[in-house]
Amino acid sequence: MAEQTSSTTRGRRQELVGVIVSTKMDKTVVVKVEKTIVHGLYHRYMKRNTRYYAHDSSNQCGVGDRVEIVASRPMSKLKRWRVQRVLKKSEGV
């Protein structure tokens, strides 16, 4: 039988990097994540944007900031992500 370690580790959580587009809600930010996909028929690269609602407990983020978000438990109807760290603050807005 395999040995188990005393400290249980969680699986690797999904992480995404995006830009904040809205901070109008309390402790919630909207993050736009851009990804590149290949068209099935024409084999051309296309950009697709997805907006995620993320939890920002300290309201530290501003519009235009580049952030890293991680998957978490559902916090509300739409919020399933939380801000892990701010990678780059926006330069004035």
N, C-alpha and C positions, 0 to 999 in steps of 0.2 A: 504494500500500500504506500502511496506517496505521502511524504511528510508535508504538513502544512506549517507555514510560518506563523509566528505568534501575532504579527501585525498584518491585518487584512488590508489589502490595497484595492482601491476601486479600479475599474477599467478606465482606459483612456477616454476622456471626454472630448466631444467634438468641439473644435475651435474654429472660429472664423474671424477675418479681419475686414473691417469696413469703415465707412465714414458716417458720422452722425448727421442726420438731416432735420431732426426735430427734437426739441427738449421742452415742449409746452406742457407736458404732464409732470406731475410730482413723482419723483423717484423712477421715472421711466423715460427712456430715450428710444428713438427710432433710428436704426442703423441700416444703411444701404450697403449691401455686399454685391460686388460685381464679379461675375465669373465668365469664363470664356468657354463656349461649347462649339462643337463641329456640326454643321448642318448635315443631316442624313443623306440628302440627295446630291447636293452641290459640293460637299466637302470643303466648305468655306468656314472660317472662324467667325463667330458672332458673339457679341457681348450681351449678357443677360443680367438684369438687376433684380435683387430680391430685398425686400424690406423686412427686418426683424425688430420686434419689440423687446428691449432688453432692460433689466433691472439695474438702476444706478442708485444705490442706497444713500450715497452722500451728496448727490446732485453736483458732482464735480465736473461733469462733461459739458461741453458747449458745442454749438453747431459748427461743423467743419472739422472737429477733432477726429483723428484716426485712432480707432480703438480695437481691442481684441475682445471678442465675446465668447463665452463658453456655454454649452448646453447645461440646463439645470432642471430641477423639478418644475412643474407648472405653478406659476405664481398668480395667474389670473387667466381670463379667457384667452388672451393672446400672448401673454408673456411666458416664454419658455427658455429664455436666455438671460445671462447676467454679464455685466461689464467686468472683465477680469483686470484689464489695465489700459491706460491711455498710452498709446504709442507715440503720438505727436499732437501737440496742442495746435489749434488753428491760429494763424497770425492775424489777429484783429478781425473783427466783423461788427 
